[in-house]
Amino acid sequence: MSKDGSRLGLILLMAPLLLWLVTLIILPHIGLFVVSLSEKVGVRTYETGFGNYAVFFTEPLYWNTFARTAYMSIMATALTLLIGFPVAYYIAKLTRGRSKTTLFLMCLIPFWVSELVRTFGWMILLRETGVLSSFLQYLGVINGPVEFLYNDFAIMTGLVYTSMLFMVVPLVTTLDSLDDSLIEAGYDLGASSLSILREIIIPHAMPGIVSGCIVVFMLSLGNYLTPILLGGKDSLWFTGLIYSQFITRFNWELGSAFGFLLLGLSSVIVFAALKLTGQSLGKTMGR
């Protein structure tokens, strides 16, 4: 095939992706950014400026809400890693054949239904008359119904549950490529399990750890359903503020500014984490 034919084939293959990126991501973002620069100075009078962005820094409620959202998202990411790493290691290194497939499939099954259904499932478990409260009463741990919903515990539980797959998958992929002979050599040289974990397993799995943490953090930070349904209307989640600006107050200008602030500040946190861990974005994404 000629060079021109190869180039035409590449263009045709890339055309759907480029069309999708331009029409559904780039153009809407450009439109929202233009809207975010519009400041309302009258009934139907606008001027261009960064006043909507300045509101975020001058109003304590807004930046305190973002700080709380970022903190909770970081904690959810850490918990997801602590729970997901042993699960991923067991699937990748301690199981073979059908058992490995079965365990991996069990991680996938909850995600065959929508996030809304899964969140309502947790509401049924954690509500005052739910399964958890009834079970604890049956055991005699509590004397009466206890409401486990509408608090940080419920939000954290939902965030970890809804994000677990996105931590386990990159970890399984990375750990699966670890040569078992390296671990065996470590034991032969007298290293303890903790030393092998620290010196061999974690360094090898670091790209998967970082990529999983980035995905989980971004999903938690941008989550709307889980914090609002499990945390209630007073959950103080930043995406809830964005939703209220767009839908409740019809203030698209401020809502657009908050959306771009969320994107920018979350990107800063992610790149700071990459610098602290000594990882690059290209290495993390498997280049």
Secondary structure as the mmCIF struct_conf table of DSSP 4:
data_model
#
loop_
_struct_conf.conf_type_id
_struct_conf.id
_struct_conf.beg_label_comp_id
_struct_conf.beg_label_asym_id
_struct_conf.beg_label_seq_id
_struct_conf.end_label_comp_id
_struct_conf.end_label_asym_id
_struct_conf.end_label_seq_id
HELX_RH_AL_P HELX_RH_AL_P1 LYS A 3 LEU A 21
HELX_RH_PI_P HELX_RH_PI_P1 VAL A 22 ILE A 26
HELX_RH_AL_P HELX_RH_AL_P2 LEU A 27 SER A 36
TURN_TY1_P TURN_TY1_P1 LEU A 37 LEU A 37
STRN STRN1 SER A 38 LYS A 40
BEND BEND1 GLY A 42 ARG A 44
STRN STRN2 TYR A 46 THR A 48
BEND BEND2 GLY A 49 PHE A 50
HELX_RH_AL_P HELX_RH_AL_P3 GLY A 51 THR A 58
HELX_RH_AL_P HELX_RH_AL_P4 PRO A 60 LYS A 93
BEND BEND3 LEU A 94 LEU A 94
HELX_RH_AL_P HELX_RH_AL_P5 GLY A 97 LEU A 108
HELX_RH_3T_P HELX_RH_3T_P1 ILE A 109 TRP A 112
BEND BEND4 VAL A 113 VAL A 113
HELX_RH_AL_P HELX_RH_AL_P6 GLU A 115 LEU A 126
BEND BEND5 ARG A 127 ARG A 127
TURN_TY1_P TURN_TY1_P2 GLU A 128 THR A 129
BEND BEND6 GLY A 130 GLY A 130
HELX_RH_AL_P HELX_RH_AL_P7 VAL A 131 LEU A 139
TURN_TY1_P TURN_TY1_P3 GLY A 140 GLY A 140
BEND BEND7 VAL A 141 VAL A 141
BEND BEND8 ASN A 143 GLY A 144
BEND BEND9 TYR A 150 ASN A 151
HELX_RH_AL_P HELX_RH_AL_P8 ASP A 152 ASP A 176
TURN_TY1_P TURN_TY1_P4 SER A 177 SER A 177
BEND BEND10 LEU A 178 LEU A 178
HELX_RH_AL_P HELX_RH_AL_P9 ASP A 180 ASP A 188
TURN_TY1_P TURN_TY1_P5 LEU A 189 GLY A 190
HELX_RH_AL_P HELX_RH_AL_P10 SER A 193 ILE A 196
HELX_RH_PI_P HELX_RH_PI_P2 LEU A 197 ILE A 201
HELX_RH_AL_P HELX_RH_AL_P11 ILE A 202 LEU A 221
TURN_TY1_P TURN_TY1_P6 GLY A 222 GLY A 222
HELX_RH_AL_P HELX_RH_AL_P12 LEU A 225 GLY A 231
TURN_TY1_P TURN_TY1_P7 LYS A 233 ASP A 234
BEND BEND11 SER A 235 SER A 235
HELX_RH_AL_P HELX_RH_AL_P13 PHE A 238 TYR A 243
HELX_RH_PI_P HELX_RH_PI_P3 SER A 244 THR A 248
BEND BEND12 ARG A 249 ARG A 249
HELX_RH_AL_P HELX_RH_AL_P14 TRP A 252 THR A 277
TURN_TY1_P TURN_TY1_P8 GLY A 278 GLY A 278
HELX_RH_AL_P HELX_RH_AL_P15 LEU A 281 THR A 284
TURN_TY1_P TURN_TY1_P9 MET A 285 GLY A 286
#
